[in-house]
């Protein structure tokens, strides 16, 4: 019971008034005293794990060679030179298509699916490349892509499902070359080959296999682009102008960007043996916010912050190299993916997640299988794994549930508040911020935070009285006054009377100072 409640005279004549509010799970009504500190419901139910691994109940007809996913379209390349397209919204509707190659010859390949889920590029270690556009009866060989193994694709996020074109995209190859092209079905659907143009855009300065490439437009800067290129030992940042929206078979939009960028390259290097080199970029809506790169020493990750940068500058901030978990032994992860706050690492028989905020392990799941790869639907934020015979989904549930606590521990109170999920969490943040400000002798700020927390009225008041902080006390009372309801007439009256008393005291003190000043002036 607070000081105000001691004097409150309720219409019912009772000294205590309670209201019924639903608990967090809506199962019971809980009596809550509106002016006490215990007005929050504590649940005893355990939360579901943030990460869990589900095996997809689907019998693959042949062994899986490669997999890709985008826009709820899951694509499998299976032995027998077949493509399977599975619409995850209608999983019973499975379509199969041919790859025009001798079935026994297709033993390994990479599959790249554009963000709309319509355009599929398949590349083999032998340098054979195929293009499949959604409902074509079969994939088509890319006649101009001979003897090049595509190892990475930077998709153009300006392309939409309403267009039959990917717009300009970038291809990284096994020998360190970067090409520009544009995938589109063309007018002759019955043609046996595709004559899509291919333009040389650049070479990495140290000739290595390109393991990742990403094209990121600058927010609010038309035609300004960031291109990230990763290899086993280097991560390059290239910034420059390129018209990614236009279509042209003759002009290479990225040529000048790579020519200037690689002439004086901006890169991070991890010396020694090449690492896996996988690159991941996380998008919050249409804006890229984070990146991660697999190196021989660990995961190099950080923020992408865009501004007025030009060629040779960096957009990477707060970057860290996080060593691989010791429990993994000498094995390096095979691939990685980014969630909003976590890095997912795929090993041959294990999945791990690392929290990017505190660099602590968040998930460790052994898998009794021979995992071949991990792919991400960046549009729908779903994560998938495959082995030769099975498909798995990494299910992410309330990923940010504990983020507020991490920010709170760092005293990043605004960030913590933005990630709170209920009043109990917000109360902890307000109380912690108030205590911190009080300790720093920022009493007015502390008063405003205490007024939003569940601290008892008398405790807060005594804090400011003990420090003789009438200004902060006034601020607290005013803030508390704003929280009262219309029917809390007695409490409102008491607060107003106290505030009047404080104001009168302040006026009296000011008047005394003025009188003293006049007396001193008269004496002189």
Backbone torsions as a table, in degrees:
resi	resn	phi	psi	omega
1	UNK	NA	130.7	-177.5
2	UNK	-89.7	171.0	178.7
3	UNK	-58.7	-41.6	-178.9
4	UNK	-65.0	-39.2	-179.2
5	UNK	-67.6	-27.8	178.0
6	UNK	-60.2	-30.8	-176.1
7	UNK	-104.3	-4.3	-174.9
8	UNK	-70.4	137.4	176.5
9	UNK	-117.0	102.2	-175.8
10	UNK	-84.6	154.5	-178.1
11	UNK	-60.6	-29.7	-179.4
12	UNK	-75.8	-13.1	-179.4
13	UNK	88.0	-3.5	-179.2
14	UNK	-87.7	153.7	178.7
15	UNK	-85.1	-13.3	-179.9
16	UNK	-130.5	137.0	178.3
17	UNK	-125.1	132.6	180.0
18	UNK	-122.2	151.7	175.9
19	UNK	-126.0	149.2	179.6
20	UNK	-92.7	125.4	175.3
21	UNK	-126.9	147.6	-179.6
22	UNK	-70.6	144.6	175.3
23	UNK	-72.7	173.2	-174.8
24	UNK	-58.1	-36.3	-177.6
25	UNK	-97.8	3.6	174.9
26	UNK	70.1	18.9	-175.4
27	UNK	-93.3	-30.3	-177.2
28	UNK	-137.9	156.8	171.6
29	UNK	-93.6	135.5	-175.8
30	UNK	-117.8	132.0	177.9
31	UNK	-77.2	125.0	-176.6
32	UNK	-127.8	126.8	173.9
33	UNK	-82.8	118.7	-173.2
34	UNK	-65.0	-16.1	-178.0
35	UNK	-112.0	11.0	179.1
36	UNK	-106.6	175.6	-173.3
37	UNK	-93.4	-4.1	-175.1
38	UNK	-106.8	37.3	-176.3
39	UNK	-89.2	25.1	179.9
40	UNK	-121.6	145.8	-177.5
41	UNK	-91.9	125.9	176.6
42	UNK	-101.0	125.3	-178.0
43	UNK	-93.8	151.2	178.6
44	UNK	-110.2	-3.0	178.8
45	UNK	-73.2	136.9	179.0
46	UNK	-75.6	139.7	177.3
47	UNK	-71.6	150.5	172.5
48	UNK	-67.2	150.5	179.7
49	UNK	-62.6	148.8	179.0
50	UNK	-65.4	-42.3	179.7
51	UNK	-117.6	138.5	173.6
52	UNK	-147.0	153.6	-176.5
53	UNK	-111.5	121.7	179.2
54	UNK	-113.5	129.0	174.7
55	UNK	-83.6	125.7	-177.8
56	UNK	-74.1	129.3	-178.6
57	UNK	-81.9	77.9	-179.2
58	UNK	-145.1	125.9	-179.5
59	UNK	-89.3	109.5	179.0
60	UNK	-74.5	129.0	-175.4
61	UNK	-66.7	-33.2	176.0
62	UNK	-136.5	171.2	-177.9
63	UNK	-65.3	142.3	-179.5
64	UNK	-81.5	129.8	177.9
65	UNK	-98.4	-40.4	-179.1
66	UNK	-152.0	159.2	-180.0
67	UNK	-145.0	149.2	174.9
68	UNK	-148.3	156.3	-179.5
69	UNK	-148.2	141.2	176.5
70	UNK	-166.7	139.0	174.2
71	UNK	52.5	43.0	-179.9
72	UNK	63.7	22.6	173.8
73	UNK	-114.4	117.0	179.1
74	UNK	-102.2	127.2	-177.2
75	UNK	-119.4	130.3	175.4
76	UNK	-116.5	136.4	166.9
77	UNK	-105.6	118.7	-173.7
78	UNK	-118.4	162.1	178.1
79	UNK	-58.4	148.6	-173.2
80	UNK	96.0	9.1	177.9
81	UNK	57.2	52.8	-180.0
82	UNK	-124.1	150.3	173.7
83	UNK	-113.2	133.5	174.0
84	UNK	-116.3	124.2	175.4
85	UNK	-108.8	123.1	-177.7
86	UNK	-121.1	115.0	174.6
87	UNK	-78.6	113.7	-174.8
88	UNK	-67.1	-16.5	174.2
89	UNK	-82.3	-19.1	176.8
90	UNK	-137.8	67.2	-170.4
91	UNK	-61.9	-19.5	178.3
92	UNK	-74.4	-18.2	-177.5
93	UNK	-93.3	91.9	-176.9
94	UNK	-109.1	126.6	-179.5
95	UNK	-113.6	142.3	179.6
96	UNK	-119.4	144.2	-179.3
97	UNK	-137.9	158.4	-177.8
98	UNK	-93.7	153.0	167.6
99	UNK	-110.7	123.8	-172.9
100	UNK	-75.2	71.9	177.7
101	UNK	-149.0	154.3	178.2
102	UNK	-57.4	123.2	-172.8
103	UNK	-51.4	-36.6	-177.5
104	UNK	-77.3	-10.6	-178.0
105	UNK	-85.6	-20.5	-176.6
106	UNK	-91.4	95.0	-178.9
107	UNK	-109.5	-23.2	-179.5
108	UNK	-150.3	145.2	177.2
109	UNK	-167.9	168.5	170.8
110	UNK	-114.7	143.7	179.9
111	UNK	-121.0	132.8	-179.5
112	UNK	-127.6	123.2	-177.1
113	UNK	-116.6	130.6	-176.4
114	UNK	-72.4	164.8	-174.5
115	UNK	-60.5	-21.3	177.5
116	UNK	-82.7	-14.0	-178.7
117	UNK	79.9	13.9	-175.8
118	UNK	-103.7	-36.2	-173.6
119	UNK	-103.1	123.0	-178.5
120	UNK	-119.1	126.9	175.7
121	UNK	-113.6	129.3	179.6
122	UNK	-120.5	131.8	-179.0
123	UNK	-133.9	137.3	-178.5
124	UNK	-109.1	159.1	177.1
125	UNK	-61.5	-20.7	179.0
126	UNK	-81.7	-2.1	178.1
127	UNK	87.9	16.4	174.8
128	UNK	-92.6	136.2	-176.2
129	UNK	-131.2	140.2	-176.1
130	UNK	-134.2	150.3	179.7
131	UNK	-126.1	131.5	176.3
132	UNK	-128.5	127.1	178.3
133	UNK	-108.1	120.3	-172.2
134	UNK	7.7	-80.4	-169.3
135	UNK	-97.5	11.9	173.8
136	UNK	-57.8	146.8	179.2
137	UNK	-68.0	-27.7	-179.2
138	UNK	-152.7	157.4	173.3
139	UNK	-70.9	158.9	-179.4
140	UNK	-120.4	139.0	174.8
141	UNK	-64.6	141.8	175.9
142	UNK	-93.7	101.3	-170.3
143	UNK	-64.5	-27.3	-178.4
144	UNK	-92.6	3.5	-179.4
145	UNK	-105.6	28.4	-173.9
146	UNK	-69.6	144.4	173.5
147	UNK	58.5	31.5	173.6
148	UNK	-132.5	127.4	176.7
149	UNK	-94.5	116.2	177.3
150	UNK	-79.6	122.2	-177.3
151	UNK	-110.3	-12.7	-179.8
152	UNK	-158.9	147.6	179.4
153	UNK	-132.3	133.2	171.4
154	UNK	-103.7	107.8	-178.8
155	UNK	-80.2	154.7	180.0
156	UNK	-95.3	112.6	-175.9
157	UNK	-78.9	1.7	173.5
158	UNK	-83.6	-13.3	177.2
159	UNK	-71.0	145.3	-179.0
160	UNK	-125.6	164.7	179.2
161	UNK	-68.8	-15.4	179.3
162	UNK	-81.4	-10.4	-179.3
163	UNK	-109.3	147.7	177.7
164	UNK	-87.5	6.5	-176.6
165	UNK	-116.1	147.6	173.0
166	UNK	-82.0	-5.9	-167.4
167	UNK	58.9	-169.6	-173.8
168	UNK	-68.4	130.7	176.2
169	UNK	-129.3	165.4	179.9
170	UNK	-117.8	140.0	178.8
171	UNK	-118.4	129.6	172.0
172	UNK	-101.6	146.5	-174.2
173	UNK	-122.4	174.7	-177.4
174	UNK	-66.6	-22.8	-176.1
175	UNK	-107.8	20.5	173.2
176	UNK	82.3	14.3	178.0
177	UNK	-94.4	152.1	177.2
178	UNK	-124.7	127.3	-179.4
179	UNK	-117.7	155.2	173.5
180	UNK	-113.3	137.6	177.2
181	UNK	-153.8	-178.7	177.7
182	UNK	-148.0	116.2	-179.6
183	UNK	-85.4	128.5	175.1
184	UNK	-155.9	148.1	-172.1
185	UNK	-70.0	-26.5	-177.3
186	UNK	80.0	-178.3	-175.0
187	UNK	-91.5	-23.0	-175.9
188	UNK	-102.7	91.3	-178.2
189	UNK	-68.3	-19.9	-177.0
190	UNK	-90.7	-5.1	179.3
191	UNK	-61.5	141.5	-176.5
192	UNK	-81.3	-21.0	-179.3
193	UNK	-128.7	158.7	177.4
194	UNK	-110.4	129.9	-177.7
195	UNK	-102.5	38.8	179.9
196	UNK	-62.9	133.9	-177.2
197	UNK	-72.7	152.8	-179.6
198	UNK	-135.7	128.5	-177.0
199	UNK	-123.8	133.9	178.1
200	UNK	-71.8	129.1	-178.4
201	UNK	-110.1	-33.8	-179.4
202	UNK	174.6	175.5	176.2
203	UNK	-131.3	142.6	173.4
204	UNK	-68.9	142.3	-175.0
205	UNK	-58.2	-42.0	174.8
206	UNK	-100.7	111.3	-170.8
207	UNK	-65.6	105.7	178.6
208	UNK	-138.3	165.5	174.1
209	UNK	-65.3	129.2	176.3
210	UNK	-81.0	122.5	-174.9
211	UNK	-102.9	-14.3	178.9
212	UNK	-164.3	148.1	176.4
213	UNK	-151.7	138.7	-178.5
214	UNK	-141.0	138.7	178.2
215	UNK	-112.1	121.0	-174.8
216	UNK	-128.5	115.6	176.7
217	UNK	-72.9	144.2	175.5
218	UNK	-71.5	133.1	174.9
219	UNK	-63.7	133.4	174.0
220	UNK	64.3	15.7	175.4
221	UNK	-129.3	100.6	-174.9
222	UNK	-60.3	131.3	175.7
223	UNK	72.2	-8.5	177.9
224	UNK	-80.5	129.7	-174.3
225	UNK	-133.4	149.8	168.3
226	UNK	-107.4	132.8	172.7
227	UNK	-120.7	121.5	174.4
228	UNK	-99.9	130.1	179.1
229	UNK	-127.8	125.2	-179.8
230	UNK	-116.2	146.9	170.6
231	UNK	-128.2	-169.6	178.9
232	UNK	-70.5	-18.0	-177.5
233	UNK	-127.5	-14.3	-175.0
234	UNK	-134.6	150.2	171.3
235	UNK	-125.0	115.2	-176.9
236	UNK	-97.4	142.3	170.2
237	UNK	-114.4	124.0	177.7
238	UNK	-125.9	129.3	-176.7
239	UNK	-126.8	134.7	178.2
240	UNK	175.8	-179.7	-178.1
241	UNK	-87.5	138.4	174.9
242	UNK	-159.4	129.9	-179.9
243	UNK	-84.8	89.4	-175.7
244	UNK	-78.6	-13.4	-177.4
245	UNK	-84.2	-26.5	-175.7
246	UNK	-76.2	159.9	176.8
247	UNK	-117.1	132.0	178.4
248	UNK	-163.0	134.3	176.8
249	UNK	-92.2	-5.4	-173.5
250	UNK	-107.9	-37.8	-174.4
251	UNK	-101.0	134.1	175.4
252	UNK	-92.4	109.6	-174.9
253	UNK	-67.2	-28.0	-173.4
254	UNK	-98.5	0.8	-174.3
255	UNK	-59.5	-48.1	-178.0
256	UNK	-68.1	-34.2	178.0
257	UNK	-60.1	-45.9	-178.9
258	UNK	-74.9	-36.9	179.3
259	UNK	-60.4	-48.3	-180.0
260	UNK	-72.1	-40.8	-176.8
261	UNK	-67.4	-41.2	-178.8
262	UNK	-81.2	-13.4	176.9
263	UNK	-67.5	-36.4	176.5
264	UNK	-137.6	73.9	-166.9
265	UNK	-70.2	143.4	171.8
266	UNK	-101.8	115.2	-176.8
267	UNK	-150.6	157.3	169.5
268	UNK	-104.1	139.6	-177.0
269	UNK	-128.7	136.1	173.1
270	UNK	-112.2	104.1	-175.7
271	UNK	-68.7	166.1	178.5
272	UNK	101.0	-154.7	-178.7
273	UNK	-66.3	141.5	178.0
274	UNK	-61.7	142.4	175.7
275	UNK	-92.8	-176.0	179.1
276	UNK	-58.8	-37.0	172.9
277	UNK	81.4	0.4	-178.0
278	UNK	-59.8	143.6	-177.6
279	UNK	-123.8	136.6	177.0
280	UNK	-135.2	140.7	176.8
281	UNK	-126.6	131.0	179.7
282	UNK	-101.3	134.1	178.4
283	UNK	-111.0	130.2	170.1
284	UNK	-98.9	96.0	-171.0
285	UNK	72.6	-120.3	-179.8
286	UNK	-99.7	-1.6	-175.2
287	UNK	-105.0	129.2	174.9
288	UNK	-76.3	129.9	-174.7
289	UNK	-119.4	-29.5	-174.7
290	UNK	-140.8	157.1	174.5
291	UNK	-139.2	161.8	173.1
292	UNK	-151.1	144.8	-175.8
293	UNK	-138.2	129.4	179.4
294	UNK	-83.7	119.6	178.2
295	UNK	-116.5	177.8	178.1
296	UNK	-71.4	-19.7	-176.3
297	UNK	-100.2	-16.9	-176.9
298	UNK	155.8	-164.0	-180.0
299	UNK	-96.8	122.2	175.1
300	UNK	-97.3	119.6	-174.6
301	UNK	-143.8	161.7	179.4
302	UNK	179.5	-170.8	-177.9
303	UNK	-95.3	149.9	171.3
304	UNK	-107.5	115.5	-176.5
305	UNK	-121.2	117.6	-173.8
306	UNK	-100.7	141.6	178.1
307	UNK	-155.0	-120.4	-177.2
308	UNK	-101.3	20.5	-174.9
309	UNK	-61.7	146.1	175.3
310	UNK	-124.1	-175.9	-178.5
311	UNK	-54.5	132.7	-178.8
312	UNK	93.7	-15.2	179.0
313	UNK	-84.7	175.7	-179.8
314	UNK	-122.6	142.4	173.6
315	UNK	-106.4	0.1	-176.8
316	UNK	-86.2	130.3	176.5
317	UNK	-133.8	154.6	176.8
318	UNK	52.4	43.7	-178.5
319	UNK	-81.4	146.7	179.5
320	UNK	-141.2	152.6	172.8
321	UNK	-108.3	110.4	-176.3
322	UNK	-100.7	113.6	-179.7
323	UNK	-60.7	151.9	177.3
324	UNK	-67.0	149.9	179.7
325	UNK	-55.7	138.0	-177.2
326	UNK	-61.7	-33.5	-176.1
327	UNK	-65.2	-14.7	-179.8
328	UNK	-79.7	-4.0	179.9
329	UNK	68.4	-141.4	-178.8
330	UNK	-88.9	-5.4	-177.6
331	UNK	-74.0	133.4	174.4
332	UNK	-95.3	150.1	177.0
333	UNK	-64.4	153.2	-179.0
334	UNK	-88.4	-31.0	179.1
335	UNK	-157.4	170.6	179.7
336	UNK	-142.8	163.9	175.2
337	UNK	-145.9	158.5	179.7
338	UNK	-115.0	128.8	163.9
339	UNK	-100.0	-175.5	-174.3
340	UNK	-63.0	-38.8	-176.8
341	UNK	-125.1	3.7	-174.5
342	UNK	-133.9	152.7	171.1
343	UNK	-105.0	125.7	177.5
344	UNK	-99.5	129.1	-179.6
345	UNK	-116.1	130.4	179.1
346	UNK	-108.9	121.8	173.7
347	UNK	-104.8	-179.2	-179.0
348	UNK	-66.9	-28.8	-179.5
349	UNK	-143.1	31.8	-176.2
350	UNK	-160.6	150.9	174.0
351	UNK	-125.3	134.2	177.6
352	UNK	-129.8	153.1	173.7
353	UNK	-130.4	136.0	178.2
354	UNK	-119.1	134.6	178.8
355	UNK	-78.1	125.0	-177.6
356	UNK	-74.5	-20.3	-177.4
357	UNK	-80.1	-42.0	-179.0
358	UNK	-117.4	2.9	175.9
359	UNK	61.4	25.2	-179.8
360	UNK	-102.3	150.1	175.8
361	UNK	-62.2	137.3	-179.0
362	UNK	-119.4	-14.1	-176.6
363	UNK	-163.5	139.1	178.5
364	UNK	-147.7	108.9	-173.8
365	UNK	-129.1	108.2	172.8
366	UNK	-66.0	147.7	180.0
367	UNK	-129.7	122.2	-179.3
368	UNK	-82.0	67.4	-177.3
369	UNK	-163.8	170.7	178.4
370	UNK	-104.0	86.1	-175.2
371	UNK	-69.0	136.5	-176.6
372	UNK	-106.0	-24.3	-177.8
373	UNK	-177.2	165.9	177.7
374	UNK	-131.5	134.4	-179.4
375	UNK	-130.3	157.8	-174.0
376	UNK	-129.4	134.3	167.8
377	UNK	-89.7	97.3	-173.9
378	UNK	-68.8	-21.2	179.1
379	UNK	-73.6	-45.4	-175.0
380	UNK	-104.2	1.7	177.5
381	UNK	55.3	52.7	173.5
382	UNK	-118.3	152.3	-169.7
383	UNK	-129.6	131.9	-171.2
384	UNK	-133.9	147.4	176.8
385	UNK	-126.2	155.9	174.3
386	UNK	-144.5	149.0	170.7
387	UNK	-120.6	178.6	-179.6
388	UNK	-57.2	-28.2	-173.5
389	UNK	-121.8	-6.6	-174.0
390	UNK	-140.6	160.1	176.4
391	UNK	-123.1	140.4	179.4
392	UNK	-128.0	151.2	171.7
393	UNK	-119.3	131.9	171.7
394	UNK	-88.3	110.6	-177.1
395	UNK	-89.1	126.5	-179.1
396	UNK	-108.8	123.4	-177.0
397	UNK	-123.7	118.7	177.0
398	UNK	48.2	58.7	-174.7
399	UNK	-58.5	-31.0	-174.4
400	UNK	-93.7	16.1	-172.7
401	UNK	-62.0	-32.6	-177.1
402	UNK	-105.0	3.8	-175.0
403	UNK	-64.2	-36.6	-178.3
404	UNK	-59.7	-35.1	-179.8
405	UNK	-68.6	-35.7	179.0
406	UNK	-66.5	-45.9	177.0
407	UNK	-63.2	-37.7	179.5
408	UNK	-63.7	-42.2	179.1
409	UNK	-62.2	-27.9	178.8
410	UNK	-89.5	0.3	-175.8
411	UNK	61.9	30.0	172.2
412	UNK	-93.7	77.3	-166.5
413	UNK	-67.2	-39.5	179.8
414	UNK	-63.7	-42.8	177.5
415	UNK	-64.0	-39.6	179.3
416	UNK	-62.6	-44.8	179.9
417	UNK	-62.5	-37.5	-178.6
418	UNK	-68.1	-17.3	-178.0
419	UNK	-108.6	5.1	177.2
420	UNK	-72.2	147.9	-177.4
421	UNK	-110.5	-12.5	-179.0
422	UNK	-154.1	172.9	-176.3
423	UNK	-65.8	-33.1	-179.6
424	UNK	-63.2	-41.3	178.7
425	UNK	-68.2	-43.9	178.7
426	UNK	-61.1	-37.4	179.3
427	UNK	-62.3	-41.4	178.6
428	UNK	-62.0	-39.5	-179.4
429	UNK	-68.1	-47.0	179.3
430	UNK	-58.9	-43.4	-178.7
431	UNK	-65.1	-44.0	-179.9
432	UNK	-65.2	-40.2	178.6
433	UNK	-66.0	-41.2	178.6
434	UNK	-62.6	-45.8	179.2
435	UNK	-61.0	-40.4	179.9
436	UNK	-64.6	-45.5	179.9
437	UNK	-65.7	-37.9	178.4
438	UNK	-62.8	-42.7	179.2
439	UNK	-64.2	-33.9	179.1
440	UNK	-82.8	5.3	179.5
441	UNK	63.7	26.9	172.4
442	UNK	-97.0	75.9	-165.4
443	UNK	-70.3	-36.9	-179.2
444	UNK	-66.0	-45.1	176.1
445	UNK	-61.0	-40.7	177.6
446	UNK	-61.8	-39.7	-179.4
447	UNK	-61.6	-42.7	-179.3
448	UNK	-64.6	-37.7	179.5
449	UNK	-73.6	-40.4	177.5
450	UNK	-60.0	-37.7	-178.9
451	UNK	-63.7	-26.5	179.9
452	UNK	-89.5	-10.1	-178.2
453	UNK	-96.1	178.7	-178.8
454	UNK	-95.2	14.0	177.3
455	UNK	-57.1	142.4	-178.6
456	UNK	-65.0	148.8	-177.3
457	UNK	-57.1	-46.6	-176.0
458	UNK	-66.7	-36.1	179.9
459	UNK	-63.9	-45.4	179.9
460	UNK	-63.8	-44.8	-178.1
461	UNK	-61.6	-44.8	-178.1
462	UNK	-64.4	-30.8	177.1
463	UNK	-58.9	-47.5	-175.8
464	UNK	-77.0	-33.9	176.5
465	UNK	-64.5	-40.7	-179.9
466	UNK	-63.4	-29.8	178.9
467	UNK	-94.5	1.8	-178.6
468	UNK	55.7	45.0	-178.0
469	UNK	-107.8	77.7	-178.4
470	UNK	-65.4	-34.1	179.3
471	UNK	-64.1	-44.5	178.3
472	UNK	-67.1	-39.4	177.8
473	UNK	-61.1	-43.4	176.7
474	UNK	-59.3	-43.7	179.4
475	UNK	-62.1	-41.3	178.8
476	UNK	-63.3	-45.8	-178.6
477	UNK	-64.3	-39.9	178.1
478	UNK	-64.3	-43.7	178.8
479	UNK	-64.4	-39.3	179.2
480	UNK	-67.0	-35.9	178.9
481	UNK	-60.5	-36.3	-179.9
482	UNK	-67.1	-22.0	-177.5
483	UNK	-87.1	-12.2	-177.3
484	UNK	-76.6	150.3	178.4
485	UNK	-88.3	166.6	-178.0
486	UNK	-61.7	-34.7	-176.7
487	UNK	-78.2	-9.1	178.6
488	UNK	-83.2	60.4	-171.8
489	UNK	-68.7	-40.7	-178.1
490	UNK	-65.8	-44.8	178.8
491	UNK	-63.3	-41.1	178.1
492	UNK	-61.1	-42.8	179.9
493	UNK	-62.0	-44.8	179.7
494	UNK	-61.4	-43.5	179.7
495	UNK	-65.2	-42.8	179.9
496	UNK	-62.8	-41.8	179.2
497	UNK	-63.1	-41.3	179.4
498	UNK	-65.0	-42.9	178.8
499	UNK	-62.5	-40.9	177.9
500	UNK	-61.2	-41.2	179.2
501	UNK	-62.3	-40.9	178.3
502	UNK	-64.6	-45.4	179.1
503	UNK	-61.5	-40.6	178.5
504	UNK	-63.7	-40.4	176.9
505	UNK	-62.5	-40.9	179.2
506	UNK	-65.7	-40.6	178.4
507	UNK	-64.9	-39.7	179.5
508	UNK	-64.2	-41.6	178.9
509	UNK	-65.3	-40.3	178.6
510	UNK	-65.4	-40.0	179.8
511	UNK	-65.1	-39.0	178.7
512	UNK	-63.7	-41.1	178.3
513	UNK	-64.8	-41.7	179.9
514	UNK	-63.7	-42.4	178.9
515	UNK	-62.8	-42.9	179.0
516	UNK	-63.5	-40.0	179.9
517	UNK	-64.6	-40.5	179.0
518	UNK	-66.0	-39.4	179.6
519	UNK	-63.1	-42.4	178.4
520	UNK	-64.1	-39.8	179.8
521	UNK	-65.7	-39.5	179.3
522	UNK	-67.4	-35.3	-179.6
523	UNK	-67.8	-30.5	179.9
524	UNK	-82.6	NA	NA
